[in-house]
Amino acid sequence: MLGDSLLAAPIFREDGEVEYYLPAGKWVNLLTRQVLEGPGWHRGVFDYHALPLMVRPNSILPMGGAQGPAGLRLHPGCHPVPVLL
């Protein structure tokens, strides 16, 4: 957890499978927009372009301009989002 609104689950396995715990409430994957409910354990398979980066709805995340954060090349399917609804 990074504060109360952001959770980044590490991936340690080569096959990308990860199991992570979400605290109570609604969570949205910042990169895929998948909505999940906590509390509970969740399992998924992720790669370097779609890690489990979960954020609570109505959180404000400073992200940088339309080109993405300075020096970071975004995956073609990812777009910077200044405010998550």
C-alpha positions in Angstrom: 0.0 0.0 0.0 1.1 3.5 -0.8 -1.1 5.6 1.5 -4.8 4.8 1.7 -5.6 4.9 -2.0 -2.9 3.2 -4.0 -1.8 -0.4 -4.0 1.0 -1.9 -6.1 1.3 -5.7 -6.0 4.8 -7.1 -6.8 5.2 -9.8 -9.3 7.8 -12.4 -8.3 7.1 -15.3 -10.6 8.3 -15.7 -14.2 4.9 -16.7 -15.4 3.4 -13.4 -14.1 0.9 -15.1 -11.8 0.3 -13.0 -8.6 -2.0 -13.2 -5.6 -2.7 -10.0 -3.7 -5.0 -8.8 -1.0 -7.3 -5.8 -1.4 -8.6 -4.0 1.7 -12.3 -3.3 2.0 -14.0 -1.2 -0.7 -14.0 -0.8 -4.4 -10.6 -0.8 -6.3 -9.8 0.0 -10.0 -6.8 -1.3 -11.9 -5.2 1.9 -13.1 -3.9 0.3 -16.3 -6.8 -1.9 -17.3 -9.8 -0.2 -15.6 -10.9 -3.6 -14.2 -13.0 -3.0 -11.1 -12.6 -5.3 -8.1 -14.1 -5.4 -4.6 -12.3 -5.9 -1.3 -11.8 -7.2 1.2 -10.3 -10.3 -0.1 -7.6 -12.1 -2.1 -7.4 -11.7 -5.8 -5.3 -13.7 -8.3 -4.2 -12.7 -11.8 -1.6 -13.1 -14.5 0.2 -9.9 -15.4 3.2 -8.9 -17.6 5.5 -5.9 -17.6 2.9 -3.7 -19.3 -0.1 -4.6 -17.0 1.0 -5.0 -13.4 -1.6 -4.9 -10.6 -1.6 -1.2 -9.8 -4.9 -0.6 -7.9 -6.4 2.7 -6.9 -9.5 3.6 -5.0 -12.2 5.5 -7.0 -12.2 9.3 -6.7 -8.5 9.4 -5.9 -6.5 12.2 -7.5 -3.2 11.0 -9.0 -0.7 13.5 -10.5 0.4 11.9 -13.8 2.1 14.4 -16.1 1.1 15.7 -19.5 -0.5 14.1 -22.5 2.9 12.6 -23.4 3.1 10.8 -20.1 5.5 11.4 -17.2 8.9 12.8 -18.3 11.2 10.1 -19.7 8.7 7.3 -19.5 7.5 5.6 -22.7 3.9 4.3 -22.1 2.7 1.1 -23.6 0.5 1.8 -26.6 -2.6 0.6 -24.7 -2.0 2.9 -21.7 -3.0 6.5 -21.4 -2.2 8.9 -18.6 -5.2 9.7 -16.5 -5.0 12.8 -14.3 -8.2 11.9 -12.2 -9.7 8.5 -11.9 -13.5 8.6 -11.7 
